[in-house]
Amino acid sequence: MYRFLLTPRWWALNIFTVLSIVVCVVLGSWQLSRFEARVDSHKKQQNRASDAQEAEAAPLRKLLPVTKETSGRLATVTGRYDAEHQLLVPDRRLDDRTGFYVLTLLRTDAGGGAGQDAAKGAGREKALPVVRGWLPGDADDRAATAKVPAPPSGEVTVTGALQASENRGTDGVRAEGGLPEGQLGMISAASLINVVPYDVYDAWVTSSKTTGALRPVPPAAAEGTGLDLKAFQNLGYTGEWFVFVGFVLFMWFRLFRRDAEAARDLALGIVPADAGTPAPTAAGSSDDEGADATPAAPGPRKPADSGAGSVSGADSAPSEDPAASGADSALEADPAAPGAQPEPAASGADTAPSGAKPEPAASGKASATSGAGATTSE
């Protein structure tokens, strides 16, 4: 009964089904591995952040450029704060409250870099953005900005968690611009290049020690290491690929059951009617009724006698009334002597007056004038 599985059509369908399942399983497993990798990196980042707080600070030049491994590490750098270019970073949240960062550029020599870049940049000034802390309130409110303490003067050594430059996808970033003077929407070298007259490191530091009313800003997880929206997208794609596997199996089983039922019916002698052959009609169907209901062609009309007249003056068709036919036969079979009166026709036609030659009835529809027996000629 399952010999149809050996047909070329089913060979092609089976190969397509197997390949589809393999592809969906491989892609679903890959998306699941991506999600698991993000979960593992998130755990490692949390462990690294806790270890970084206990580890000793390293010179900045040893931690550049910023990577997933160096992000969050404690870095130390020496320089002088540029109080003239202190900036406020608005719309930053801390402990479910909205406030702003206080960012001051720490001017150093170019020796803070690493390798050949440090040798080439020796003697040139380069600044490192340092977030000295966070204050609640609006960066446009003078009362809130009045609480910002002045940066320390002279040469200082700053220790803080190293962070990569922000981008448009970072939380709290205002990349559209339109901010008033003295405010910055995104902490990055690209946004600072036109603000300060010196080079800026492609990194920034959040200070672990604050002064005045400032609160320290905790380091953020490196991009691609946390359970962000992309991680849950990988999990959603995993579910979609395995749903496709179930759909492929369902369609294969549906086609298999249909062909199996057709093969079983054929084995039992149940042959489905050909869709191109019309089904026979039953006796007395509408086709026969339509044929029987075709009206017959009317026969030749019998000319009306010129001596017979009707009230309407129109000729009438010959009657098929058996009574009228019997009356005509009686008149023809018995030509009585003059003066004999013929029997009236059953159709109710009027008879001629006494002594006149009887006229045949005009299918029982011709009527005489009131009481007049003689016919008139036109």
HELIX and SHEET records of a PDB file:
HELIX    1   1 ARG A    3  LEU A    6  5                                   4    
HELIX    2   2 PRO A    8  GLU A   54  1                                  47    
HELIX    3   3 LEU A   60  LEU A   63  1                                   4    
HELIX    4   4 ALA A  110  GLY A  112  5                                   3    
HELIX    5   5 GLN A  116  LYS A  120  1                                   5    
HELIX    6   6 ARG A  142  THR A  145  1                                   4    
HELIX    7   7 ALA A  189  LEU A  192  1                                   4    
HELIX    8   8 LEU A  229  ALA A  267  1                                  39    
HELIX    9   9 SER A  286  ASP A  292  1                                   7    
HELIX   10  10 PRO A  322  ALA A  333  1                                  12    
SHEET    1   A 5 ALA A  58  PRO A  59  0                                        
SHEET    2   A 5 LEU A  74  LEU A  94  1                                        
SHEET    3   A 5 ARG A  97  ASP A 109 -1                                        
SHEET    4   A 5 GLU A 125  PRO A 136 -1                                        
SHEET    5   A 5 ASP A 199  VAL A 200  1                                        
SHEET    1   B 4 ALA A  58  PRO A  59  0                                        
SHEET    2   B 4 LEU A  74  LEU A  94  1                                        
SHEET    3   B 4 GLU A 155  ALA A 164 -1                                        
SHEET    4   B 4 ALA A 203  SER A 207 -1                                        
END                                                                             
